[in-house]
């Protein structure tokens, strides 16, 4: 059994947004649970939180995914 896990080596040109530190990194420096990516550019990685918020909003308002209107829960009476 290995005492130390081998870290994933970063690839040049792959950019990540670290959720833990709020920073952009080239190559995966932080664990996968703490990052978004990979992105093609540092600018795209920097916009990761805005991009995620926009996608979440679109998903929350997409009638194909919800029976109840946005803002209401199906199990509320």
Secondary structure, 3 states (H helix, E strand, C coil): CCCCCCCCCCCCCCEEEECCCCEEEECCCCCHHHEEEEECCHHHHHCHHHHHHHHHHHHHCCCCCCCCCCCCCCCCC
